[in-house]
Amino acid sequence: MVWDSHPLALGATPKQVYIDGIPQFETPVILEKPASAQYPPIVPSFDAEMEATLAHAGMPSIGVDTSTSDTIIFRNVTSVWMRYGWDVRKVFSRTSPSDEGVAIVRNGTIECYSKCDITLYRGHVMEVNLAGGSISPALVSIGSSVGLQVIASEPSTSDGSVIDSLSGKVPSLLDGEVIQAVDGLQFGTRDAL
């Protein structure tokens, strides 16, 4: 096979496939890829995660790392995506492995990406190596089933029936409020993974 980018790069597509020296596509469709797609992806070391998994009976730890700093410097960033109204757009993309790829977040807001003067952020900052990862807004998806059940075929794992406040009297326990899916989110549990 002849590839249009590094075979392990995201979106790599064969330009031509040869079997016994015979090309298989008469008129191949070739998409132009940026030069950055010609380099192998950077694979981080997962040794620490592997040790933590083994230390917790074969399951990943549910502990959360929290920052004590209001400023975080992300290094080795491949791309940065930001929200513009209802759209999410890519505002930075690393063009070659030699680009440092830096993004600085202060108090939950991206202040700088790409060419950042890190010397302006002195003092107590947290640094995170993204190992070629991307930064994007939180992604949320819902489906037609918004129930909080764990096993669909077992009634005891269901979130119960929701009282329709328009068709009947709402119990005083609910104080007139309607149950929402967000009320039942399970934080800090194995289900959160």
C-alpha positions, 0 to 999 in steps of 0.5 A: 500500500502507498499511503497519503500520510503516515499510516498511524496518523488519524485519517490516513488513507491508502493512495494505491493498493498493490497485490502481486505488483498489480495496482488495484485502483484504476482511478484512485481518489487522492486527498491532499494532507498537510505536511504535519500528517507525514510524521508518526503520532507521538505515543505517550508512556502509559507506565504510570497509568498501568501501575495505578490500574494494577494498584486498584484491583485492575480498574483505573483509579477514580481519584481526580487530580486537582490543581492548586494553581489558577494558571495551567500551561499545557505543553505538546498541544496538537490543536486547540478548539474553541466555541464561537456561538453555536459552532466549535472551530479549530483555532490552532493546529500544530504544523510540524513536530518541532512546534512546541504547541503551548496553550495557557489556561487561567481561571478556566479560560484559554488566554493564549495558544500557539506562540505564548510568552511563558515568562509572563506566567511566573510563580505558582503554575501547573504544567501538563504535557498533553503528549500530542493531545487536543484542547476542546470545549466539553462535548455533551451528547444526549439520545432519545433515552434520557433515563438514568438506568444502568440495566435497561431490562431490569426495573430495579435499576431504573430511575423510576417514573417521572411525575407529570406536573401538568396532569396530576398533583406533584408530591410535596416532597418534590416541591413542585420541581420536575426531575431532570437528568442532571439531578441523577449524575453520578460523580466520583464513581466507577460509572463516571468512567 
